[in-house]
Amino acid sequence: KEDKMLYEEFLNGNDDAFNIIINKYTEKLIYFIYTYVKNMEVAKDLSQDVFVYLWLHKDCYNSKYSLKTYLYIIAKSRALNYLKREKRIIFIGREQLLEQENELIDVEEIVFKNLQKNDVINAMKKLNSEQAKVLYLANIEGFKYEEISKILGKKLGQVKSLIHRARKNMKKILDEEVMKNV
């Protein structure tokens, strides 16, 4: 609801509302685009293209979908168009995004959380590209299955199946890592 209200304000000439949308989604879109293009500078440029497109095509957004879903669809399109132009092969890889902690947490807890994040990131690197993308969208970005199907252009059943297989494979990979370390 907040996004739709911001977008309505933007359509009514409030540039501050558009800036709030940009600030809210820029980093997330950069990371999502990065999963396709594997180049942080290109991902940053393409994320800006998403907002330029949104600005130039104000009336194309259908409020029946969430603004977040719409932005991710545009981002995917920009990334795929870039890859077509560059004729690149897509490899899945992850860089850990460091999160700012607002609370004071003891050092042991921070180390433990970072180890867990690294385990998950390393396990995601071992998944195939499609499985890694659906897990990112579902578990990290919190998209619903229907939204993921729209973003990736897949049927709902395919998304459910991909997520199920990805989670099963993640569990297997993480279990194997635990057994190695015992």
C-alpha positions as a Markdown table, in Angstrom:
| # | Residue | x | y | z |
|---|---|---|---|---|
| 1 | Lys | 0.0 | 0.0 | 0.0 |
| 2 | Glu | 2.8 | 2.4 | 0.9 |
| 3 | Asp | 4.4 | 1.8 | -2.6 |
| 4 | Lys | 1.2 | 2.4 | -4.4 |
| 5 | Met | 0.6 | 5.7 | -2.4 |
| 6 | Leu | 4.1 | 6.8 | -3.2 |
| 7 | Tyr | 3.6 | 6.0 | -6.9 |
| 8 | Glu | 0.4 | 7.9 | -6.9 |
| 9 | Glu | 2.1 | 10.9 | -5.4 |
| 10 | Phe | 4.8 | 10.6 | -8.0 |
| 11 | Leu | 2.2 | 10.6 | -10.8 |
| 12 | Asn | 0.8 | 13.8 | -9.2 |
| 13 | Gly | 4.1 | 15.5 | -9.5 |
| 14 | Asn | 5.8 | 14.8 | -6.2 |
| 15 | Asp | 9.4 | 14.1 | -7.0 |
| 16 | Asp | 10.2 | 13.4 | -3.4 |
| 17 | Ala | 7.9 | 10.3 | -3.6 |
| 18 | Phe | 9.9 | 9.1 | -6.6 |
| 19 | Asn | 13.2 | 9.6 | -4.6 |
| 20 | Ile | 11.8 | 7.5 | -1.8 |
| 21 | Ile | 11.0 | 4.7 | -4.2 |
| 22 | Ile | 14.5 | 4.9 | -5.6 |
| 23 | Asn | 16.1 | 4.9 | -2.1 |
| 24 | Lys | 14.0 | 1.9 | -1.1 |
| 25 | Tyr | 14.8 | -0.4 | -4.0 |
| 26 | Thr | 18.1 | 0.6 | -5.5 |
| 27 | Glu | 20.4 | -1.7 | -3.5 |
| 28 | Lys | 18.0 | -4.7 | -3.8 |
| 29 | Leu | 17.7 | -4.2 | -7.5 |
| 30 | Ile | 21.5 | -3.9 | -7.8 |
| 31 | Tyr | 22.0 | -7.2 | -6.1 |
| 32 | Phe | 19.2 | -8.9 | -8.1 |
| 33 | Ile | 20.7 | -7.7 | -11.4 |
| 34 | Tyr | 24.1 | -8.7 | -10.2 |
| 35 | Thr | 22.9 | -12.4 | -10.1 |
| 36 | Tyr | 22.5 | -12.1 | -13.9 |
| 37 | Val | 25.4 | -9.9 | -15.1 |
| 38 | Lys | 28.1 | -10.7 | -12.5 |
| 39 | Asn | 29.5 | -7.2 | -12.7 |
| 40 | Met | 28.7 | -4.8 | -9.9 |
| 41 | Glu | 29.2 | -1.6 | -12.0 |
| 42 | Val | 27.0 | -2.9 | -14.7 |
| 43 | Ala | 24.4 | -3.9 | -12.1 |
| 44 | Lys | 24.5 | -0.4 | -10.7 |
| 45 | Asp | 24.0 | 1.2 | -14.2 |
| 46 | Leu | 21.2 | -1.2 | -15.0 |
| 47 | Ser | 19.4 | -0.5 | -11.8 |
| 48 | Gln | 19.5 | 3.2 | -12.7 |
| 49 | Asp | 18.0 | 2.2 | -16.1 |
| 50 | Val | 15.1 | 0.6 | -14.2 |
| 51 | Phe | 14.2 | 4.0 | -12.6 |
| 52 | Val | 14.7 | 5.9 | -15.8 |
| 53 | Tyr | 12.3 | 3.5 | -17.5 |
| 54 | Leu | 9.8 | 4.0 | -14.6 |
| 55 | Trp | 10.1 | 7.8 | -15.0 |
| 56 | Leu | 9.7 | 7.8 | -18.7 |
| 57 | His | 6.9 | 5.3 | -18.8 |
| 58 | Lys | 4.9 | 6.5 | -15.8 |
| 59 | Asp | 1.5 | 5.2 | -17.1 |
| 60 | Cys | 2.7 | 1.7 | -17.9 |
| 61 | Tyr | 2.6 | 0.5 | -14.3 |
| 62 | Asn | -0.6 | -1.6 | -13.6 |
| 63 | Ser | -1.4 | -1.1 | -9.9 |
| 64 | Lys | -3.0 | -4.6 | -9.9 |
| 65 | Tyr | 0.6 | -5.8 | -9.3 |
| 66 | Ser | 2.9 | -4.6 | -6.5 |
| 67 | Leu | 5.4 | -1.9 | -7.5 |
| 68 | Lys | 8.2 | -4.1 | -6.2 |
| 69 | Thr | 7.2 | -7.0 | -8.6 |
| 70 | Tyr | 7.0 | -4.5 | -11.4 |
| 71 | Leu | 10.5 | -3.1 | -10.7 |
| 72 | Tyr | 12.0 | -6.6 | -10.5 |
| 73 | Ile | 10.4 | -7.5 | -13.9 |
| 74 | Ile | 11.9 | -4.4 | -15.4 |
| 75 | Ala | 15.3 | -5.2 | -13.8 |
| 76 | Lys | 15.2 | -8.8 | -15.1 |
| 77 | Ser | 14.4 | -7.5 | -18.6 |
| 78 | Arg | 17.3 | -4.9 | -18.4 |
| 79 | Ala | 19.7 | -7.6 | -17.3 |
| 80 | Leu | 18.7 | -10.1 | -20.0 |
| 81 | Asn | 18.9 | -7.4 | -22.7 |
| 82 | Tyr | 22.4 | -6.5 | -21.5 |
| 83 | Leu | 23.5 | -10.2 | -21.6 |
| 84 | Lys | 22.1 | -10.5 | -25.1 |
| 85 | Arg | 24.1 | -7.5 | -26.2 |
| 86 | Glu | 27.2 | -8.8 | -24.5 |
| 87 | Lys | 26.7 | -12.4 | -25.4 |
| 88 | Arg | 27.8 | -13.5 | -21.9 |
| 89 | Ile | 27.3 | -16.8 | -20.2 |
| 90 | Ile | 25.5 | -16.6 | -16.9 |
| 91 | Phe | 27.3 | -18.1 | -13.9 |
| 92 | Ile | 25.8 | -18.0 | -10.5 |
| 93 | Gly | 27.9 | -16.4 | -7.8 |
| 94 | Arg | 27.2 | -14.5 | -4.6 |
| 95 | Glu | 29.0 | -11.7 | -2.8 |
| 96 | Gln | 28.2 | -11.3 | 0.8 |
| 97 | Leu | 26.3 | -8.1 | 1.5 |
| 98 | Leu | 27.4 | -6.7 | 4.8 |
| 99 | Glu | 24.6 | -5.7 | 7.0 |
| 100 | Gln | 24.8 | -2.8 | 9.4 |
| 101 | Glu | 23.9 | -3.9 | 12.8 |
| 102 | Asn | 21.9 | -1.2 | 14.7 |
| 103 | Glu | 22.2 | -3.1 | 18.0 |
| 104 | Leu | 25.1 | -3.9 | 20.2 |
| 105 | Ile | 25.6 | -7.7 | 20.0 |
| 106 | Asp | 28.4 | -9.6 | 21.6 |
| 107 | Val | 31.3 | -10.6 | 19.4 |
| 108 | Glu | 30.6 | -14.4 | 19.6 |
| 109 | Glu | 27.1 | -13.9 | 18.2 |
| 110 | Ile | 28.3 | -11.7 | 15.3 |
| 111 | Val | 31.0 | -14.3 | 14.4 |
| 112 | Phe | 28.4 | -17.1 | 14.6 |
| 113 | Lys | 25.9 | -15.2 | 12.4 |
| 114 | Asn | 28.7 | -14.5 | 9.8 |
| 115 | Leu | 29.6 | -18.1 | 9.7 |
| 116 | Gln | 26.0 | -19.1 | 9.1 |
| 117 | Lys | 25.7 | -16.5 | 6.4 |
| 118 | Asn | 28.9 | -17.7 | 4.7 |
| 119 | Asp | 27.6 | -21.3 | 4.9 |
| 120 | Val | 24.4 | -20.3 | 3.2 |
| 121 | Ile | 26.1 | -18.2 | 0.6 |
| 122 | Asn | 28.6 | -21.0 | -0.2 |
| 123 | Ala | 25.8 | -23.5 | -0.5 |
| 124 | Met | 23.9 | -21.2 | -2.9 |
| 125 | Lys | 26.9 | -21.0 | -5.1 |
| 126 | Lys | 26.7 | -24.7 | -5.5 |
| 127 | Leu | 23.0 | -24.5 | -6.7 |
| 128 | Asn | 22.2 | -24.1 | -10.4 |
| 129 | Ser | 21.4 | -20.6 | -11.5 |
| 130 | Glu | 17.6 | -21.0 | -11.6 |
| 131 | Gln | 17.4 | -22.6 | -8.1 |
| 132 | Ala | 19.7 | -19.8 | -6.7 |
| 133 | Lys | 17.5 | -17.1 | -8.2 |
| 134 | Val | 14.2 | -18.5 | -6.8 |
| 135 | Leu | 15.7 | -18.9 | -3.4 |
| 136 | Tyr | 17.0 | -15.4 | -3.4 |
| 137 | Leu | 13.6 | -14.0 | -4.5 |
| 138 | Ala | 11.6 | -16.2 | -2.0 |
| 139 | Asn | 13.8 | -16.3 | 1.0 |
| 140 | Ile | 15.8 | -13.1 | 0.9 |
| 141 | Glu | 13.5 | -10.7 | -0.9 |
| 142 | Gly | 10.3 | -12.3 | 0.5 |
| 143 | Phe | 8.4 | -12.5 | -2.8 |
| 144 | Lys | 5.3 | -14.7 | -3.0 |
| 145 | Tyr | 5.4 | -17.6 | -5.4 |
| 146 | Glu | 3.0 | -15.8 | -7.8 |
| 147 | Glu | 5.2 | -12.8 | -7.9 |
| 148 | Ile | 8.3 | -14.9 | -8.5 |
| 149 | Ser | 6.5 | -16.6 | -11.4 |
| 150 | Lys | 5.8 | -13.2 | -13.0 |
| 151 | Ile | 9.4 | -11.9 | -12.4 |
| 152 | Leu | 11.0 | -15.0 | -13.9 |
| 153 | Gly | 8.3 | -15.6 | -16.5 |
| 154 | Lys | 7.7 | -19.2 | -15.3 |
| 155 | Lys | 4.5 | -21.0 | -14.5 |
| 156 | Leu | 3.5 | -21.1 | -10.8 |
| 157 | Gly | 4.0 | -24.9 | -10.7 |
| 158 | Gln | 7.5 | -24.5 | -12.1 |
| 159 | Val | 8.4 | -22.0 | -9.4 |
| 160 | Lys | 7.0 | -24.2 | -6.7 |
| 161 | Ser | 9.0 | -27.2 | -8.0 |
| 162 | Leu | 12.2 | -25.1 | -8.4 |
| 163 | Ile | 11.9 | -23.8 | -4.8 |
| 164 | His | 11.2 | -27.3 | -3.5 |
| 165 | Arg | 14.2 | -28.7 | -5.3 |
| 166 | Ala | 16.4 | -25.8 | -4.3 |
| 167 | Arg | 15.6 | -26.1 | -0.6 |
| 168 | Lys | 16.1 | -29.8 | -0.8 |
| 169 | Asn | 19.5 | -29.3 | -2.5 |
| 170 | Met | 20.5 | -26.6 | 0.0 |
| 171 | Lys | 19.7 | -28.9 | 2.9 |
| 172 | Lys | 21.8 | -31.6 | 1.3 |
| 173 | Ile | 24.7 | -29.3 | 0.7 |
| 174 | Leu | 24.6 | -27.8 | 4.2 |
| 175 | Asp | 24.3 | -31.3 | 5.7 |
| 176 | Glu | 27.4 | -32.4 | 3.8 |
| 177 | Glu | 29.3 | -29.3 | 5.0 |
| 178 | Val | 28.4 | -30.1 | 8.6 |
| 179 | Met | 29.6 | -33.7 | 8.2 |
| 180 | Lys | 32.9 | -32.5 | 6.7 |
| 181 | Asn | 33.5 | -30.3 | 9.7 |
| 182 | Val | 32.7 | -33.0 | 12.3 |
